[in-house]
Amino acid sequence: MNNELNSIGLNKRPTDTTVVVAMSGGVDSSTVAGMMKKEGYNVIGITLKLYDDGKEVADSKQCCSGQDIMDAKRVAHKLDIEHKILYYQNKFKQGVIDNFVESYLKGETPIPCVQCNQTVKFKDLFDVSKDLMADALITGHYVKSITDNNTTNMYRAIDENRDQSYFLFNTTQEQLNYLRFPLGGLMKNETRDIAKNLDLNVADKPDSQDICFVPNGNYASVIQKFRPDSFQKGNIKNLEGKVIGVHDGIINFTIGQRKGIKVSDKEALYVLKIDSSNNEIIVGPKENLGKKNILLKDINLLTEKSIFEKKIYVKVRSTGKLLEAKVNFNDQNDAIVNLENFEDGISPGQACVFYDKDQLGYKVLGGGWIKE
């Protein structure tokens, strides 16, 4: 018996280890597949067909497009690994798109990438990988995972500009123990260098920037397609409750927005609140944007609650900085987050992710959805 752990923390030789690699057709997941193959693992690549708008564009910057599936297929052929395509459009529509639309109609700002990881990617793909008797499910996410005694902890990636830990806060411990993220210790340029050395056709492929079902970042067009009845005119009010304008639908607004309000005032106005029950937008000056207290729902924890007796760090948007905070849990699956300092533009529907700093970096403790 080999007593040394292999590169993914399992007590098996790579040649005796089967791994499923989630291959999106981008440079990151393709590089991971190449790394695993080169190290001698038995690699099965799986690509998910999640969305089909019937208009495949050759230079699309959306993930999971038809072009991406072709790229994943070419990479698998180049690496001489088994490759499967799973058609999950219905699951994706129910688990992600419908959720996205409903969330916007409630005046929230949803994050479909978290829902996608939570449903089709880490739930359904997890089950498929287990059915294939794979020892691990491997992805190209920029997250550092450290496995000790069969328990995996998740940390922010070394490349902070690429770190995706915010999007994975809802991962369960069972999923985390089975998942591996080989890119967490690499900078993006190092990933591209590995892809070039492996002679992969996607080595210089641009990163996907748009959500797969949101062409050109136009959220309103998606709502228009699925819920055309939702563009109802309503009032724009100031903090005194006075009507100062009319909007064409609350889905055109997000908390903290300044441009496009189309209401003039002696000082700049920002969206402070989206009141979906009354179909109203509340606006006011920038100094009213800052918040220190956040109510969270649907908490997912990857640690004991006792760690929250001290101050921790939280992130309230994917591109935001780490903020010092104290977290207090309610009996229900709710929590109150008290920020050390005021933070602007906190929006319901976004995630609040918990972190703690230790000698290995910033460890993900879990998180919850911002309710108000």
N, C-alpha and C positions, 0 to 999 in steps of 0.2 A: 504493500500500500504506500502510495506517495504521500508523505506527511507535509509537503510544502503546498501552500495555497497557490493557485494559478492567478493570473492577472485580474480576474474578476472576483477574487476572494473565495473561491470554492476549492475544496480539497480533492481535485481531480486533475488529471492531465488534460490539456486543451483538446487533444485528439479524442478524448473520451467525454467531452463536454459539448452538448448541443445548445446553441443559442439562437433565439429569434431576434432579428434586427428589424425594427420598424423603419422602413425605407420610404421616405417621402419624395425622393427624387432630387433633393437638394444636396449641397456639398457636405453638410454636417453628417446626415445619416448615411450617406454613401461612403464617407471616409471611415465611419465607425464599422460598417460592414467590411471594408477593406482591411482595417486594422485587425479585426477578429479573424478574418480568413488568413491573413499573413501570420498570425500567431498560432495557427493550426486548429482553431475551433471548427466544429461542424456547424456551419452557418445556414440558417433559413431566412431569407429576406421576405418580408411581408409588406405590401403596399396597400393602403386603404383608399378606395374610391369613395369619397364622401359627398361630393357635390357635383352636379352636372347642370350647367346653365345653358347647354346646347350651343355655346359660342366660345369654342376653344381658341385662344389667342396665342400665337407662337411666342411672343415676348411677354407673356403674362407675368405679373409680379405677385400673383395670388398663389398660395400654397395649394397642393392637392389638385392642380389642374391636369388636363389630359397630357400636356407636355411633360409634367412631372412624372406621371406614370410611365411614359415612354423612357424618360431618363433613368428611372429606377430599374426598368427592364434591361436597358443597355449596360448599366453598372453591374447588375447581377450576372449578365452574360459574360462581361469582361472578367469578373472575379471567379466565374465558374461556380456559382452557388445556386442552390434551389431558390426559386422566386414564386411567390403566390400573390394574387391580387384578390382582395376581399371587397365585395360590393356592399357598402354600408350606407347607401344614400338614405334609406328609410329611417334607420336608426339615428343618423345624423340630423335629419329633418326634425324628428321628434325630440331628440335629446339636446340639440344645440340651437337650431334655427328658430323653432317655435318658442323656446325659452328666451332667446335673444329678442324676438319681436314683442313678447308679452312684457318683458322687463322694460323695454323702451316705452311701451304704452303706459307703464306705471310711473313714468318719470325718472326711471333709473338709467344708469350708464353701464350696461352689462359688459362682461369680458368672456366672449364665446370660446376663447382658447382654453380657459380653465374648464369650462363645461365639456369641451371636446376631450381634454385629457381625462377628466373625471368619468366620462361615459365611454365613448367608443374606443379611445386609445388604451386607457389603463384598466378598463373593465372588460370589454369584449375581446380586445387583443390579448389581454392577460389570460382570459379563459381559453382562447385559441392556442396560445403558447403552451399552456398546461396540457391541453389535449394532444399537442404534438410532442409531449414528453420533453420539452426543452428545459434546461437547467436554469435559464435566465432569459428575461426579456430586456433587450438593450436598445437604447434610443440615443439620438444625437443632441439631446438637450444639454445646454451649458449649465450643469449642476454638478457639484462635487458630492459623491456619495462615499461613505466610509463604512465598511462592513466589519463588525467585530462580534464574535460568538453568534454568528447567524442573524444578528440584528443590524440593520443598515440605518445610518443617520444621514440626513441630507444637509449640505452646506451650500452657501453661495459659491458660485464659480470663481475661479482665479481671475477670469476676464470679466470685470464688473460691468463693462459696457454690453456684454452678451448674456449676463446672468439671467437664467429663466426660473429661478427658484420660486419667485412670486407666483408663477402660473401653475406650480405643482403643489401648492399648500394643501390641497384637498386629497392628496395621495394618502391611502391608508397604510398602516405599518406593514400589513401583509403584502400589499403591492410593492412597497419600498424594499422589503426584504428580497423580493424577486427581481426587481429592476436594477439595471446598471447604467451608469452615465460616464462613459470613458472620456468625454471631452471636457469634463469639469476642471481638469488640471491644465488645460491648454488655452493659449490665446488663439483668437480666430485666424490670424495669419499663419500660425503653426498648423492648424487644421488644413488650410488651403495648401500649404507646403507638402503635407502628407498626401493629400489628394493628387497633387502633381507628381510626386514620387511614385504613386501607385498608377499613374497614367490614366486617371479617371476623366471621362468626358465632361464632368460637372465641376472640375477644379476651379474654373473661373466664373461659374454661374452666379449671377447676382442673388442676394438673399431675398426671400419672399417678404414683401412689405405689407401687402393687403391681406385681410381676412378672406378666406377662400370664397365665401358667398357674398362679399361686399366689394363689388368692383369699384376701383379708384377711391376707396375709402368713403363712398357715398352711402351712409347708413339709411338716409331717408328713402332712397330708391328701393331698398330691401323691404322696408315697411310698406311702401307704396304697392309693391308687388304682392305681398302676402296679406296686408290689411289696408286696402285702399280707403276704407271708411274711417280711418283713424286721423285723417287730416282735418280736424275740426278747429275752426277759428275760436279764439278765446281772448280773455283780457290779459294785458300786461299791467301789473300794479307795482306801485312803490311801497316802501316799508310802512307808510301811513295808511295803506289800503286804497289809495286813490288810483283810479284807472288812468294810465298815461299812454296806453297804446293797445294795439291788437296784434295777436300772432296768428300764424297759419297752421299751427299744430305743435303741441308740446314736444313732439319727437325731434323737432329742429333745434332743440336747446339742450345744453349740458351745464351743470353747475360750474361757475367760474368763467363762463363764456362772456366775452366783451363785444366781439364783432358780430354783426348781423342781427342785433336786437332791434335796430331801426327806430329807436326812440331817442330824441335829443334832450339833453339836460345840461345844466351849467357845469356838472362834473361827469366824468366817465361812469357809466352804469355797467354793472355785472349781474349775471344771473345768480341769485342767492338761493332760490328754492323753486322746484317744479312741483306744483300742486295738481296732481293728476285727477283727484276726486272732483275738483272744481274747474279743471282745464285752465289753470292760471299759471302765469310765470311771474315770480316776484323778483324785482330787481332793486339794486341799491349800490352805494359806493363800495369801493374795494375794501375799506377797513371792516366792513361787515362780513367779509368772506371767511375770515379766520375762525377756526373752531378748535376747541381743546378736548371736547368729549364726544365719543362716538359709540353708538349702540350697534353691536354685532349680533347676527343670527347664524344658525347652522354652523356651529363651531366644529372644527376638526383638529384634534390634538395628537401630536406625535411624541408627547412627553408627559410626565406626571404634573399635576396641577401645582404641586409644591414649589416648582421652579418659579412660578409667577408671584411668589411672596416678595421677590425683589423686582427692581426695575428691569425692563427688557427693552428691545428695540422693535419698532413696527414699521411696515411700509404700507402706505395707503393708496398707492398707484404704482403701476409697473415701472414707470420711469422716475419715480420719486426717490428721495433719499431716506436713509434710516433715521427714525425719530425715536427719541427716548420716551418711554411711556410706562404706565402701571396698568395692569389688566386685572379686573375683578369679575369673577364669574357669577352668574345667577343660577338658580336651581334649574331653570329651563336651559335649553341649549343656546343661551345668550351670554353676552359679556359686555361690560362697559370698559372702554379704553380711555384713560385719562392721559392726554399728551402733556409732556413737559412744557412745550411752547405751542403757540397758535400755529395752525397750518391752513393754508388757503385751498379752496376748491375741492374739499372732500365730498365725494358723490355717492349716494346710495346706489347699490348694484355693483360697485367695485369691491375688491377684496382688501382686507386688512390682514397682513401676514406677520406672524411673530418670529423674532430672531433672538438668539442669545449668543454672546461672544465667548468663545473659549480658545484654548491654545491651537485649535485646528482651523479657526475661522469663525464665520457667522453661521450658526446652526439654525436650521428651520425647526420651529417648535409647533407649527400648525398655523391656524388662522380662522377667519370667519368672513361672512359677507356683511358689508356695511348696510345697515337697515336705516339709520338716520343719524 
